[in-house]
Amino acid sequence: MTEEERTQAQKRLERRLQELDSQRLSRGSTGSRIEKKLCWTLMFFVLCALVTAVVLFVNI
């Protein structure tokens, strides 16, 4: 293998590693978006439960 072939192979490897890193990062952001949606949904239901409890307590 010549020096030029070695350099080209190294560049291809670096590009492939960068592609894999970007794919991994994009998958990670998708997971965090789902977690944020779940967190907001949970907070919404907790708020609804609190409002319901207050309304029921006031009407007693």
mmCIF file as Biopython writes it, N, C-alpha, C and O atoms, coordinates in Angstrom:
data_model
#
loop_
_atom_site.group_PDB
_atom_site.id
_atom_site.type_symbol
_atom_site.label_atom_id
_atom_site.label_alt_id
_atom_site.label_comp_id
_atom_site.label_asym_id
_atom_site.label_entity_id
_atom_site.label_seq_id
_atom_site.pdbx_PDB_ins_code
_atom_site.Cartn_x
_atom_site.Cartn_y
_atom_site.Cartn_z
_atom_site.occupancy
_atom_site.B_iso_or_equiv
_atom_site.auth_seq_id
_atom_site.auth_asym_id
_atom_site.pdbx_PDB_model_num
ATOM 1   N N  . MET A ? 1  ? 0.851   -1.174 0.000  1.0 0.0 1  A 1 
ATOM 2   C CA . MET A ? 1  ? 0.000   0.000  0.000  1.0 0.0 1  A 1 
ATOM 3   C C  . MET A ? 1  ? 0.899   1.240  0.000  1.0 0.0 1  A 1 
ATOM 4   O O  . MET A ? 1  ? 1.805   1.377  0.822  1.0 0.0 1  A 1 
ATOM 5   N N  . THR A ? 2  ? 0.623   2.119  -0.930 1.0 0.0 2  A 1 
ATOM 6   C CA . THR A ? 2  ? 1.449   3.325  -1.029 1.0 0.0 2  A 1 
ATOM 7   C C  . THR A ? 2  ? 0.995   4.355  -0.004 1.0 0.0 2  A 1 
ATOM 8   O O  . THR A ? 2  ? -0.046  4.213  0.637  1.0 0.0 2  A 1 
ATOM 9   N N  . GLU A ? 3  ? 1.795   5.378  0.126  1.0 0.0 3  A 1 
ATOM 10  C CA . GLU A ? 3  ? 1.485   6.442  1.081  1.0 0.0 3  A 1 
ATOM 11  C C  . GLU A ? 3  ? 0.171   7.149  0.699  1.0 0.0 3  A 1 
ATOM 12  O O  . GLU A ? 3  ? -0.624  7.500  1.570  1.0 0.0 3  A 1 
ATOM 13  N N  . GLU A ? 4  ? -0.046  7.352  -0.596 1.0 0.0 4  A 1 
ATOM 14  C CA . GLU A ? 4  ? -1.266  8.005  -1.054 1.0 0.0 4  A 1 
ATOM 15  C C  . GLU A ? 4  ? -2.505  7.149  -0.736 1.0 0.0 4  A 1 
ATOM 16  O O  . GLU A ? 4  ? -3.530  7.666  -0.292 1.0 0.0 4  A 1 
ATOM 17  N N  . GLU A ? 5  ? -2.395  5.852  -0.968 1.0 0.0 5  A 1 
ATOM 18  C CA . GLU A ? 5  ? -3.512  4.952  -0.648 1.0 0.0 5  A 1 
ATOM 19  C C  . GLU A ? 5  ? -3.799  4.952  0.850  1.0 0.0 5  A 1 
ATOM 20  O O  . GLU A ? 5  ? -4.956  4.933  1.271  1.0 0.0 5  A 1 
ATOM 21  N N  . ARG A ? 6  ? -2.746  4.972  1.642  1.0 0.0 6  A 1 
ATOM 22  C CA . ARG A ? 6  ? -2.901  5.006  3.094  1.0 0.0 6  A 1 
ATOM 23  C C  . ARG A ? 6  ? -3.611  6.285  3.542  1.0 0.0 6  A 1 
ATOM 24  O O  . ARG A ? 6  ? -4.488  6.251  4.406  1.0 0.0 6  A 1 
ATOM 25  N N  . THR A ? 7  ? -3.219  7.412  2.942  1.0 0.0 7  A 1 
ATOM 26  C CA . THR A ? 7  ? -3.839  8.694  3.268  1.0 0.0 7  A 1 
ATOM 27  C C  . THR A ? 7  ? -5.317  8.696  2.881  1.0 0.0 7  A 1 
ATOM 28  O O  . THR A ? 7  ? -6.162  9.171  3.639  1.0 0.0 7  A 1 
ATOM 29  N N  . GLN A ? 8  ? -5.621  8.165  1.702  1.0 0.0 8  A 1 
ATOM 30  C CA . GLN A ? 8  ? -7.010  8.109  1.252  1.0 0.0 8  A 1 
ATOM 31  C C  . GLN A ? 8  ? -7.841  7.205  2.172  1.0 0.0 8  A 1 
ATOM 32  O O  . GLN A ? 8  ? -8.974  7.543  2.515  1.0 0.0 8  A 1 
ATOM 33  N N  . ALA A ? 9  ? -7.286  6.072  2.565  1.0 0.0 9  A 1 
ATOM 34  C CA . ALA A ? 9  ? -7.995  5.161  3.456  1.0 0.0 9  A 1 
ATOM 35  C C  . ALA A ? 9  ? -8.242  5.822  4.811  1.0 0.0 9  A 1 
ATOM 36  O O  . ALA A ? 9  ? -9.308  5.658  5.405  1.0 0.0 9  A 1 
ATOM 37  N N  . GLN A ? 10 ? -7.260  6.563  5.290  1.0 0.0 10 A 1 
ATOM 38  C CA . GLN A ? 10 ? -7.418  7.260  6.567  1.0 0.0 10 A 1 
ATOM 39  C C  . GLN A ? 10 ? -8.516  8.323  6.475  1.0 0.0 10 A 1 
ATOM 40  O O  . GLN A ? 10 ? -9.305  8.476  7.407  1.0 0.0 10 A 1 
ATOM 41  N N  . LYS A ? 11 ? -8.574  9.048  5.377  1.0 0.0 11 A 1 
ATOM 42  C CA . LYS A ? 11 ? -9.616  10.056 5.186  1.0 0.0 11 A 1 
ATOM 43  C C  . LYS A ? 11 ? -11.000 9.411  5.108  1.0 0.0 11 A 1 
ATOM 44  O O  . LYS A ? 11 ? -11.965 9.925  5.675  1.0 0.0 11 A 1 
ATOM 45  N N  . ARG A ? 12 ? -11.089 8.271  4.395  1.0 0.0 12 A 1 
ATOM 46  C CA . ARG A ? 12 ? -12.376 7.563  4.314  1.0 0.0 12 A 1 
ATOM 47  C C  . ARG A ? 12 ? -12.821 7.107  5.699  1.0 0.0 12 A 1 
ATOM 48  O O  . ARG A ? 12 ? -13.999 7.215  6.039  1.0 0.0 12 A 1 
ATOM 49  N N  . LEU A ? 13 ? -11.890 6.600  6.497  1.0 0.0 13 A 1 
ATOM 50  C CA . LEU A ? 13 ? -12.207 6.157  7.849  1.0 0.0 13 A 1 
ATOM 51  C C  . LEU A ? 13 ? -12.677 7.328  8.714  1.0 0.0 13 A 1 
ATOM 52  O O  . LEU A ? 13 ? -13.644 7.202  9.466  1.0 0.0 13 A 1 
ATOM 53  N N  . GLU A ? 14 ? -11.992 8.462  8.604  1.0 0.0 14 A 1 
ATOM 54  C CA . GLU A ? 14 ? -12.393 9.641  9.379  1.0 0.0 14 A 1 
ATOM 55  C C  . GLU A ? 14 ? -13.792 10.106 8.992  1.0 0.0 14 A 1 
ATOM 56  O O  . GLU A ? 14 ? -14.596 10.447 9.860  1.0 0.0 14 A 1 
ATOM 57  N N  . ARG A ? 15 ? -14.088 10.123 7.677  1.0 0.0 15 A 1 
ATOM 58  C CA . ARG A ? 15 ? -15.428 10.522 7.228  1.0 0.0 15 A 1 
ATOM 59  C C  . ARG A ? 15 ? -16.488 9.558  7.748  1.0 0.0 15 A 1 
ATOM 60  O O  . ARG A ? 15 ? -17.562 9.984  8.172  1.0 0.0 15 A 1 
ATOM 61  N N  . ARG A ? 16 ? -16.191 8.266  7.716  1.0 0.0 16 A 1 
ATOM 62  C CA . ARG A ? 16 ? -17.148 7.259  8.192  1.0 0.0 16 A 1 
ATOM 63  C C  . ARG A ? 16 ? -17.399 7.418  9.696  1.0 0.0 16 A 1 
ATOM 64  O O  . ARG A ? 16 ? -18.534 7.298  10.157 1.0 0.0 16 A 1 
ATOM 65  N N  . LEU A ? 17 ? -16.344 7.687  10.446 1.0 0.0 17 A 1 
ATOM 66  C CA . LEU A ? 17 ? -16.507 7.895  11.886 1.0 0.0 17 A 1 
ATOM 67  C C  . LEU A ? 17 ? -17.333 9.147  12.172 1.0 0.0 17 A 1 
ATOM 68  O O  . LEU A ? 17 ? -18.148 9.156  13.095 1.0 0.0 17 A 1 
ATOM 69  N N  . GLN A ? 18 ? -17.128 10.196 11.389 1.0 0.0 18 A 1 
ATOM 70  C CA . GLN A ? 18 ? -17.922 11.410 11.559 1.0 0.0 18 A 1 
ATOM 71  C C  . GLN A ? 18 ? -19.394 11.146 11.247 1.0 0.0 18 A 1 
ATOM 72  O O  . GLN A ? 18 ? -20.279 11.648 11.940 1.0 0.0 18 A 1 
ATOM 73  N N  . GLU A ? 19 ? -19.657 10.350 10.193 1.0 0.0 19 A 1 
ATOM 74  C CA . GLU A ? 19 ? -21.039 9.997  9.856  1.0 0.0 19 A 1 
ATOM 75  C C  . GLU A ? 19 ? -21.694 9.222  10.994 1.0 0.0 19 A 1 
ATOM 76  O O  . GLU A ? 19 ? -22.841 9.487  11.356 1.0 0.0 19 A 1 
ATOM 77  N N  . LEU A ? 20 ? -20.960 8.263  11.556 1.0 0.0 20 A 1 
ATOM 78  C CA . LEU A ? 20 ? -21.497 7.475  12.665 1.0 0.0 20 A 1 
ATOM 79  C C  . LEU A ? 20 ? -21.772 8.348  13.881 1.0 0.0 20 A 1 
ATOM 80  O O  . LEU A ? 20 ? -22.788 8.176  14.555 1.0 0.0 20 A 1 
ATOM 81  N N  . ASP A ? 21 ? -20.867 9.289  14.165 1.0 0.0 21 A 1 
ATOM 82  C CA . ASP A ? 21 ? -21.079 10.208 15.286 1.0 0.0 21 A 1 
ATOM 83  C C  . ASP A ? 21 ? -22.321 11.059 15.077 1.0 0.0 21 A 1 
ATOM 84  O O  . ASP A ? 21 ? -23.106 11.247 16.006 1.0 0.0 21 A 1 
ATOM 85  N N  . SER A ? 22 ? -22.509 11.576 13.868 1.0 0.0 22 A 1 
ATOM 86  C CA . SER A ? 22 ? -23.675 12.420 13.602 1.0 0.0 22 A 1 
ATOM 87  C C  . SER A ? 22 ? -24.964 11.604 13.693 1.0 0.0 22 A 1 
ATOM 88  O O  . SER A ? 22 ? -25.978 12.116 14.167 1.0 0.0 22 A 1 
ATOM 89  N N  . GLN A ? 23 ? -24.945 10.348 13.250 1.0 0.0 23 A 1 
ATOM 90  C CA . GLN A ? 23 ? -26.127 9.489  13.374 1.0 0.0 23 A 1 
ATOM 91  C C  . GLN A ? 23 ? -26.440 9.227  14.842 1.0 0.0 23 A 1 
ATOM 92  O O  . GLN A ? 23 ? -27.603 9.250  15.245 1.0 0.0 23 A 1 
ATOM 93  N N  . ARG A ? 24 ? -25.420 8.983  15.631 1.0 0.0 24 A 1 
ATOM 94  C CA . ARG A ? 24 ? -25.611 8.717  17.057 1.0 0.0 24 A 1 
ATOM 95  C C  . ARG A ? 24 ? -26.187 9.950  17.750 1.0 0.0 24 A 1 
ATOM 96  O O  . ARG A ? 24 ? -27.081 9.833  18.588 1.0 0.0 24 A 1 
ATOM 97  N N  . LEU A ? 25 ? -25.677 11.124 17.402 1.0 0.0 25 A 1 
ATOM 98  C CA . LEU A ? 25 ? -26.164 12.358 18.012 1.0 0.0 25 A 1 
ATOM 99  C C  . LEU A ? 25 ? -27.607 12.649 17.607 1.0 0.0 25 A 1 
ATOM 100 O O  . LEU A ? 25 ? -28.394 13.129 18.423 1.0 0.0 25 A 1 
ATOM 101 N N  . SER A ? 26 ? -27.955 12.364 16.363 1.0 0.0 26 A 1 
ATOM 102 C CA . SER A ? 26 ? -29.327 12.628 15.932 1.0 0.0 26 A 1 
ATOM 103 C C  . SER A ? 26 ? -30.303 11.686 16.629 1.0 0.0 26 A 1 
ATOM 104 O O  . SER A ? 26 ? -31.422 12.086 16.950 1.0 0.0 26 A 1 
ATOM 105 N N  . ARG A ? 27 ? -29.898 10.452 16.864 1.0 0.0 27 A 1 
ATOM 106 C CA . ARG A ? 27 ? -30.755 9.517  17.597 1.0 0.0 27 A 1 
ATOM 107 C C  . ARG A ? 27 ? -30.901 9.953  19.047 1.0 0.0 27 A 1 
ATOM 108 O O  . ARG A ? 27 ? -31.971 9.801  19.638 1.0 0.0 27 A 1 
ATOM 109 N N  . GLY A ? 28 ? -29.848 10.486 19.616 1.0 0.0 28 A 1 
ATOM 110 C CA . GLY A ? 28 ? -29.911 10.951 20.994 1.0 0.0 28 A 1 
ATOM 111 C C  . GLY A ? 28 ? -30.850 12.116 21.158 1.0 0.0 28 A 1 
ATOM 112 O O  . GLY A ? 28 ? -31.573 12.187 22.152 1.0 0.0 28 A 1 
ATOM 113 N N  . SER A ? 29 ? -30.862 13.037 20.208 1.0 0.0 29 A 1 
ATOM 114 C CA . SER A ? 29 ? -31.765 14.176 20.311 1.0 0.0 29 A 1 
ATOM 115 C C  . SER A ? 29 ? -33.212 13.740 20.158 1.0 0.0 29 A 1 
ATOM 116 O O  . SER A ? 29 ? -34.103 14.344 20.756 1.0 0.0 29 A 1 
ATOM 117 N N  . THR A ? 30 ? -33.463 12.703 19.370 1.0 0.0 30 A 1 
ATOM 118 C CA . THR A ? 30 ? -34.822 12.187 19.240 1.0 0.0 30 A 1 
ATOM 119 C C  . THR A ? 30 ? -35.307 11.645 20.570 1.0 0.0 30 A 1 
ATOM 120 O O  . THR A ? 30 ? -36.452 11.876 20.961 1.0 0.0 30 A 1 
ATOM 121 N N  . GLY A ? 31 ? -34.447 10.932 21.260 1.0 0.0 31 A 1 
ATOM 122 C CA . GLY A ? 31 ? -34.816 10.406 22.568 1.0 0.0 31 A 1 
ATOM 123 C C  . GLY A ? 31 ? -35.094 11.502 23.572 1.0 0.0 31 A 1 
ATOM 124 O O  . GLY A ? 31 ? -36.025 11.390 24.370 1.0 0.0 31 A 1 
ATOM 125 N N  . SER A ? 32 ? -34.304 12.554 23.545 1.0 0.0 32 A 1 
ATOM 126 C CA . SER A ? 32 ? -34.530 13.641 24.495 1.0 0.0 32 A 1 
ATOM 127 C C  . SER A ? 32 ? -35.818 14.386 24.178 1.0 0.0 32 A 1 
ATOM 128 O O  . SER A ? 32 ? -36.485 14.878 25.087 1.0 0.0 32 A 1 
ATOM 129 N N  . ARG A ? 33 ? -36.179 14.477 22.894 1.0 0.0 33 A 1 
ATOM 130 C CA . ARG A ? 33 ? -37.451 15.117 22.534 1.0 0.0 33 A 1 
ATOM 131 C C  . ARG A ? 33 ? -38.623 14.310 23.080 1.0 0.0 33 A 1 
ATOM 132 O O  . ARG A ? 33 ? -39.592 14.880 23.583 1.0 0.0 33 A 1 
ATOM 133 N N  . ILE A ? 34 ? -38.538 13.002 22.983 1.0 0.0 34 A 1 
ATOM 134 C CA . ILE A ? 34 ? -39.598 12.142 23.517 1.0 0.0 34 A 1 
ATOM 135 C C  . ILE A ? 34 ? -39.683 12.290 25.028 1.0 0.0 34 A 1 
ATOM 136 O O  . ILE A ? 34 ? -40.776 12.362 25.591 1.0 0.0 34 A 1 
ATOM 137 N N  . GLU A ? 35 ? -38.531 12.337 25.681 1.0 0.0 35 A 1 
ATOM 138 C CA . GLU A ? 35 ? -38.526 12.518 27.135 1.0 0.0 35 A 1 
ATOM 139 C C  . GLU A ? 35 ? -39.148 13.854 27.527 1.0 0.0 35 A 1 
ATOM 140 O O  . GLU A ? 35 ? -39.883 13.923 28.512 1.0 0.0 35 A 1 
ATOM 141 N N  . LYS A ? 36 ? -38.868 14.907 26.778 1.0 0.0 36 A 1 
ATOM 142 C CA . LYS A ? 36 ? -39.447 16.213 27.076 1.0 0.0 36 A 1 
ATOM 143 C C  . LYS A ? 36 ? -40.960 16.191 26.913 1.0 0.0 36 A 1 
ATOM 144 O O  . LYS A ? 36 ? -41.684 16.759 27.730 1.0 0.0 36 A 1 
ATOM 145 N N  . LYS A ? 37 ? -41.445 15.528 25.846 1.0 0.0 37 A 1 
ATOM 146 C CA . LYS A ? 37 ? -42.889 15.436 25.638 1.0 0.0 37 A 1 
ATOM 147 C C  . LYS A ? 37 ? -43.541 14.663 26.778 1.0 0.0 37 A 1 
ATOM 148 O O  . LYS A ? 37 ? -44.596 15.056 27.276 1.0 0.0 37 A 1 
ATOM 149 N N  . LEU A ? 38 ? -42.916 13.569 27.189 1.0 0.0 38 A 1 
ATOM 150 C CA . LEU A ? 38 ? -43.466 12.791 28.296 1.0 0.0 38 A 1 
ATOM 151 C C  . LEU A ? 38 ? -43.484 13.600 29.588 1.0 0.0 38 A 1 
ATOM 152 O O  . LEU A ? 38 ? -44.438 13.517 30.362 1.0 0.0 38 A 1 
ATOM 153 N N  . CYS A ? 39 ? -42.446 14.372 29.820 1.0 0.0 39 A 1 
ATOM 154 C CA . CYS A ? 39 ? -42.368 15.203 31.019 1.0 0.0 39 A 1 
ATOM 155 C C  . CYS A ? 39 ? -43.474 16.245 31.015 1.0 0.0 39 A 1 
ATOM 156 O O  . CYS A ? 39 ? -44.131 16.443 32.037 1.0 0.0 39 A 1 
ATOM 157 N N  . TRP A ? 40 ? -43.696 16.917 29.889 1.0 0.0 40 A 1 
ATOM 158 C CA . TRP A ? 40 ? -44.755 17.920 29.806 1.0 0.0 40 A 1 
ATOM 159 C C  . TRP A ? 40 ? -46.125 17.281 29.984 1.0 0.0 40 A 1 
ATOM 160 O O  . TRP A ? 40 ? -46.998 17.854 30.636 1.0 0.0 40 A 1 
ATOM 161 N N  . THR A ? 41 ? -46.319 16.100 29.409 1.0 0.0 41 A 1 
ATOM 162 C CA . THR A ? 41 ? -47.594 15.403 29.565 1.0 0.0 41 A 1 
ATOM 163 C C  . THR A ? 41 ? -47.837 15.035 31.021 1.0 0.0 41 A 1 
ATOM 164 O O  . THR A ? 41 ? -48.944 15.201 31.533 1.0 0.0 41 A 1 
ATOM 165 N N  . LEU A ? 42 ? -46.809 14.539 31.683 1.0 0.0 42 A 1 
ATOM 166 C CA . LEU A ? 42 ? -46.940 14.189 33.097 1.0 0.0 42 A 1 
ATOM 167 C C  . LEU A ? 42 ? -47.263 15.425 33.935 1.0 0.0 42 A 1 
ATOM 168 O O  . LEU A ? 42 ? -48.123 15.373 34.815 1.0 0.0 42 A 1 
ATOM 169 N N  . MET A ? 43 ? -46.580 16.529 33.666 1.0 0.0 43 A 1 
ATOM 170 C CA . MET A ? 43 ? -46.853 17.757 34.410 1.0 0.0 43 A 1 
ATOM 171 C C  . MET A ? 43 ? -48.282 18.235 34.165 1.0 0.0 43 A 1 
ATOM 172 O O  . MET A ? 43 ? -48.929 18.732 35.087 1.0 0.0 43 A 1 
ATOM 173 N N  . PHE A ? 44 ? -48.777 18.095 32.953 1.0 0.0 44 A 1 
ATOM 174 C CA . PHE A ? 44 ? -50.151 18.482 32.637 1.0 0.0 44 A 1 
ATOM 175 C C  . PHE A ? 44 ? -51.143 17.657 33.468 1.0 0.0 44 A 1 
ATOM 176 O O  . PHE A ? 44 ? -52.079 18.213 34.043 1.0 0.0 44 A 1 
ATOM 177 N N  . PHE A ? 45 ? -50.944 16.346 33.530 1.0 0.0 45 A 1 
ATOM 178 C CA . PHE A ? 45 ? -51.854 15.498 34.297 1.0 0.0 45 A 1 
ATOM 179 C C  . PHE A ? 45 ? -51.772 15.777 35.795 1.0 0.0 45 A 1 
ATOM 180 O O  . PHE A ? 45 ? -52.786 15.731 36.492 1.0 0.0 45 A 1 
ATOM 181 N N  . VAL A ? 46 ? -50.587 16.060 36.284 1.0 0.0 46 A 1 
ATOM 182 C CA . VAL A ? 46 ? -50.445 16.410 37.700 1.0 0.0 46 A 1 
ATOM 183 C C  . VAL A ? 46 ? -51.181 17.716 37.985 1.0 0.0 46 A 1 
ATOM 184 O O  . VAL A ? 46 ? -51.865 17.834 39.002 1.0 0.0 46 A 1 
ATOM 185 N N  . LEU A ? 47 ? -51.047 18.678 37.110 1.0 0.0 47 A 1 
ATOM 186 C CA . LEU A ? 47 ? -51.756 19.948 37.279 1.0 0.0 47 A 1 
ATOM 187 C C  . LEU A ? 47 ? -53.268 19.737 37.240 1.0 0.0 47 A 1 
ATOM 188 O O  . LEU A ? 47 ? -53.996 20.320 38.043 1.0 0.0 47 A 1 
ATOM 189 N N  . CYS A ? 48 ? -53.738 18.916 36.321 1.0 0.0 48 A 1 
ATOM 190 C CA . CYS A ? 48 ? -55.173 18.608 36.256 1.0 0.0 48 A 1 
ATOM 191 C C  . CYS A ? 48 ? -55.643 17.939 37.540 1.0 0.0 48 A 1 
ATOM 192 O O  . CYS A ? 48 ? -56.725 18.255 38.035 1.0 0.0 48 A 1 
ATOM 193 N N  . ALA A ? 49 ? -54.856 17.024 38.085 1.0 0.0 49 A 1 
ATOM 194 C CA . ALA A ? 49 ? -55.223 16.354 39.332 1.0 0.0 49 A 1 
ATOM 195 C C  . ALA A ? 49 ? -55.286 17.352 40.483 1.0 0.0 49 A 1 
ATOM 196 O O  . ALA A ? 49 ? -56.188 17.277 41.317 1.0 0.0 49 A 1 
ATOM 197 N N  . LEU A ? 50 ? -54.347 18.277 40.536 1.0 0.0 50 A 1 
ATOM 198 C CA . LEU A ? 50 ? -54.362 19.284 41.593 1.0 0.0 50 A 1 
ATOM 199 C C  . LEU A ? 50 ? -55.580 20.195 41.483 1.0 0.0 50 A 1 
ATOM 200 O O  . LEU A ? 50 ? -56.230 20.489 42.486 1.0 0.0 50 A 1 
ATOM 201 N N  . VAL A ? 51 ? -55.888 20.638 40.278 1.0 0.0 51 A 1 
ATOM 202 C CA . VAL A ? 51 ? -57.059 21.495 40.075 1.0 0.0 51 A 1 
ATOM 203 C C  . VAL A ? 51 ? -58.327 20.748 40.457 1.0 0.0 51 A 1 
ATOM 204 O O  . VAL A ? 51 ? -59.203 21.311 41.113 1.0 0.0 51 A 1 
ATOM 205 N N  . THR A ? 52 ? -58.432 19.499 40.057 1.0 0.0 52 A 1 
ATOM 206 C CA . THR A ? 52 ? -59.600 18.688 40.418 1.0 0.0 52 A 1 
ATOM 207 C C  . THR A ? 52 ? -59.723 18.537 41.917 1.0 0.0 52 A 1 
ATOM 208 O O  . THR A ? 52 ? -60.822 18.655 42.459 1.0 0.0 52 A 1 
ATOM 209 N N  . ALA A ? 53 ? -58.625 18.279 42.596 1.0 0.0 53 A 1 
ATOM 210 C CA . ALA A ? 53 ? -58.646 18.130 44.050 1.0 0.0 53 A 1 
ATOM 211 C C  . ALA A ? 53 ? -59.087 19.425 44.721 1.0 0.0 53 A 1 
ATOM 212 O O  . ALA A ? 53 ? -59.873 19.386 45.667 1.0 0.0 53 A 1 
ATOM 213 N N  . VAL A ? 54 ? -58.604 20.559 44.255 1.0 0.0 54 A 1 
ATOM 214 C CA . VAL A ? 54 ? -58.984 21.845 44.830 1.0 0.0 54 A 1 
ATOM 215 C C  . VAL A ? 54 ? -60.465 22.106 44.614 1.0 0.0 54 A 1 
ATOM 216 O O  . VAL A ? 54 ? -61.166 22.521 45.538 1.0 0.0 54 A 1 
ATOM 217 N N  . VAL A ? 55 ? -60.951 21.863 43.389 1.0 0.0 55 A 1 
ATOM 218 C CA . VAL A ? 55 ? -62.360 22.092 43.080 1.0 0.0 55 A 1 
ATOM 219 C C  . VAL A ? 55 ? -63.253 21.197 43.940 1.0 0.0 55 A 1 
ATOM 220 O O  . VAL A ? 55 ? -64.267 21.655 44.465 1.0 0.0 55 A 1 
ATOM 221 N N  . LEU A ? 56 ? -62.883 19.933 44.084 1.0 0.0 56 A 1 
ATOM 222 C CA . LEU A ? 56 ? -63.682 19.024 44.911 1.0 0.0 56 A 1 
ATOM 223 C C  . LEU A ? 56 ? -63.645 19.433 46.382 1.0 0.0 56 A 1 
ATOM 224 O O  . LEU A ? 56 ? -64.655 19.327 47.078 1.0 0.0 56 A 1 
ATOM 225 N N  . PHE A ? 57 ? -62.498 19.894 46.860 1.0 0.0 57 A 1 
ATOM 226 C CA . PHE A ? 57 ? -62.369 20.301 48.267 1.0 0.0 57 A 1 
ATOM 227 C C  . PHE A ? 57 ? -63.197 21.546 48.550 1.0 0.0 57 A 1 
ATOM 228 O O  . PHE A ? 57 ? -63.820 21.650 49.607 1.0 0.0 57 A 1 
ATOM 229 N N  . VAL A ? 58 ? -63.210 22.496 47.610 1.0 0.0 58 A 1 
ATOM 230 C CA . VAL A ? 58 ? -63.962 23.735 47.786 1.0 0.0 58 A 1 
ATOM 231 C C  . VAL A ? 58 ? -65.453 23.452 47.772 1.0 0.0 58 A 1 
ATOM 232 O O  . VAL A ? 58 ? -66.203 24.114 48.489 1.0 0.0 58 A 1 
ATOM 233 N N  . ASN A ? 59 ? -65.904 22.495 46.983 1.0 0.0 59 A 1 
ATOM 234 C CA . ASN A ? 59 ? -67.329 22.196 46.868 1.0 0.0 59 A 1 
ATOM 235 C C  . ASN A ? 59 ? -67.877 21.359 48.020 1.0 0.0 59 A 1 
ATOM 236 O O  . ASN A ? 59 ? -69.077 21.090 48.065 1.0 0.0 59 A 1 
ATOM 237 N N  . ILE A ? 60 ? -67.029 20.949 48.941 1.0 0.0 60 A 1 
ATOM 238 C CA . ILE A ? 60 ? -67.521 20.114 50.064 1.0 0.0 60 A 1 
ATOM 239 C C  . ILE A ? 60 ? -68.314 20.959 51.022 1.0 0.0 60 A 1 
ATOM 240 O O  . ILE A ? 60 ? -68.812 20.451 52.027 1.0 0.0 60 A 1 
#
